[in-house]
Amino acid sequence: MISLLVSLVGTAVTRFAPWIASPLGRAGVIFLASLALYSLGYWRGHTSAETGAELATLRAQVETYKRDKEAADKALQRAEAEAAANAQIAAINAKIVEEFRNAPKTDGCRLTRDDVRRLQQIR
């Protein structure tokens, strides 16, 4: 690959040597070299800016994902606390229902004042 490039450059120099040796030829070579360097710099700057913008976008996405994860973790903790509280309430209610099922059978009201107070506290 390199030998092919050297061969092409050598052929171009020998073929265009009279034109390159003239003042106009030198100005043309300088112009083309300057244009090539400017294009290379522009391309590298543009690529760098795109990379920087992509990096900023990715960082913003990472921050968003972190906030979303924190919110999901907090929601999970609240849900677990509510589930535990609901399980506790369900156990208390089941205990009260079982007490009433096991109470002696009578024709009148089976609730005592303490039972009424206990039932009123359930909300």
N, C-alpha and C positions, 0 to 999 in steps of 0.2 A: 504494500500500500504506500509506504513512504517512498520506496524507490520509484513507483509510478508517479507520485507527486513531484519528486525531484526531476524526473525525466520531463514531465510536462512543463515545469517552470524553466528548465534549461532550454527546451525547445522554444518556449515563448520569448525568453530573453534573447536568444540568438536570432529569432525571426523578426522581433520588433526592436532590436537594438538600435537601428538607425533612428527610428521614431522616438524611442525613449531618450536617446542622446540629445534630441532637440529641446530647446527651452519649452515649447508647447507640450512636448511629450512628458517632460519632467513635471510640469504643472498638472497634466492629466493624471500621472501616477500619484502625485501628492493628493489630488482631489479624490481619486478612487480609494486610496488608503485612508484618507480622512473620512470618507463616506462609510467605508467598511467599519472603521473604529466607532464612528457615531452610531451606526446601526447595531453593532455589537453592544455598546453601552446602553442604548435605548432598550434593546431586547432584554438585557440582564436586569435593568432597572424595572422594566415592566413585569418581568417574571418575579423579581423580588417583591414588588408591590402586591402582586396576586398572591404570592405565598404568605405575605404578611396579613393580607385580608382573610385568607382561608384560615390562618392560624388564629386570628381574632375571632372568627366565626366559630371555630372549634372550641376555643376557650369559653365563649359565651354559652355554647351548648353544654359543655361540661358543668358550668356553674348552674345552668338550668336543671340539669339532671341531678346535681347535688341537692338543690332546693326541693325538687320533686321527691327525692328519696327521703329527705328529712320530714317533709310533710306526710309522706306515706307511713314512715315510722311512727310519727306522732298519732296519726289516725289509727294505726294498728294498736298502739298502746291504749288509746281511748276505747277502742272496740273490745280489747281484752278486759279492761276494767269494767266496762258495761256488761260484758258477758258474765264476769265473776259476780257482779252485783245482782244481775238477773238470776243467776243460779242460786245465789243465797236467798233471794226473795222467793224463788220457786220452792226451795227446800222448806222455808218457813210456812208457806202456804200449804204445802203437802202435809206438813206436820199438823197444822190446824185442822185441815180436812180430815185427816186420819183420827184426830182426837174426837171430832164430831161423829164420825162413823162408829167409833168404839164406845160412844156415850150410851148410857142406858136408854132404852126406848120408853118414852112417856107420851101421853096425849097432849101435854102442854108444851110450852116453849122450853127448849133445852138450853137456851143461852143464859148465862149468868151475867151479872154486871161486868165482871172481869172479861168475859168472852166478848161482850159488846165493845168494851174499850179496846181490846186487842184487835178486833175487826176494824174499828174505826181508824186505827193507826196504819192500816194497810192502805196504801194509795198508789 
